[in-house]
Amino acid sequence: MNCTIDEKIYQEFRKALNATNVFGCEKEYVELYNLGYALLDRMEKCVGYINAHTMIPNSEEEFLLLMMYGSMVVDAVKLVLHLLEVEHPYTRDSQTTYSYFADVCEEHNLILPDGKIPTDDKVWEYIRSLSFAHPFETSRAKFLKKGETQYSPAIIPYAEPQLWQTNAEPTIDVMIYSTAFPEIKHLNIPYDRIIGYIGSRYQLLSLGTEKIKQIIEEKKQEWAKQKVQVSTNPLDTLKSAASIMESRHEDTRLRELISLLEVQSTIEENQQKIISYQSRLIEAVPEVVKMVESLDTEGLNDYLESLLAVPKPSYAGADYQLQKIFSGLNPYADAKEWMRGLKQAEGFYKDCGSKWVKMDVAKMRDNEIKLLVRIACDMQSQSEK
């Protein structure tokens, strides 16, 4: 029997879900996002087990595990498509809804009151209920007689070829006790139909992937219409660009760039150095606008990363000092981290910064300290070339 579960399907779903932050941030998609990741966390193991058990199992326990993992796949995909409002061929009363178990129904007289054969989905639910003996009876199946209740005391996988009928498919034999007849009934289900059914429902996940891509494309079309409000004041221009990126739920370093440009020198001796450094940052504004409007988020992030990089002085301990300064002197740090950041800023000033700038760590705001540290590192780097 060929493997029917293609791992690329759930991997492509994961890739599409990760392509934007929209699904994790916008209220209408949060349930889908959480379900999607719950599904993905389980799917790898589910698919792996099913693919390793495409041949008829040797024991009831193996079959029950197959049904358990198969149920996870079938139910999760069904719910994902429901949340995405995706229709598929199995939602309509067409021939495709009778692809796997129709002959089983005819052979075992599993017929609805109107004379129709139940769909594959209904038969799957019936098989699952019997297999799991949960909720210990199957009276919900609409093709049973009125008031009939069924129980399954055992499941027998016919794994030994000598037990198969001539030219017959290997089957799972579900034993049934019923309140409607005295003898034990045997429901024989070809195993490859069960695998085929699970695989067919799993493949529907690709429709979910396409719908996610469609949502992203529609978002991109909306974003492409957004224009940065270019002002004579570079700060206002950058604030407009930052607001646009935040509306797209993209985490960039634009706010960090803005904070550097907002710094006012508190010591006269630093003023020209600060103006010179800020002028270099201002030169980047047109490129930032271009990338925001062209939806080049990756390019923007790379550009800002390069622009805001801090060259590290070559003396021992400089790397540690810079890490603690920039991690501690920010609004998200706790009091202990902040104090550590100030202490390392003082150490940096003694070891290196005093050659290039004037700093009074006790009196300066955090943003001015960090800007002066950047300027000192930049000047130190230039002197070492």
Salt bridges, closest charged atoms under 4 A:
GLU26 OE1 - LYS219 NZ 3.02
GLU26 OE2 - HIS249 NE2 3.02
ASP75 OD2 - ARG128 NH1 3.08
GLU87 OE1 - ARG92 NH1 3.79
ASP103 OD1 - ARG193 NH1 2.79
ASP121 OD1 - ARG201 NH2 2.96
GLU169 OE1 - ARG193 NH2 2.84
ASP173 OD2 - HIS186 ND1 2.85
ASP192 OD1 - ARG193 NE 3.91
GLU210 OE2 - LYS213 NZ 3.89
GLU246 OE2 - ARG255 NE 2.77
GLU256 OE1 - ARG253 NE 2.81
GLU256 OE2 - ARG374 NH2 2.75
GLU262 OE2 - LYS239 NZ 3.40
GLU305 OE1 - ARG253 NH1 3.24
ASP319 OD1 - LYS312 NZ 3.98
ASP378 OD2 - ARG280 NH1 2.82
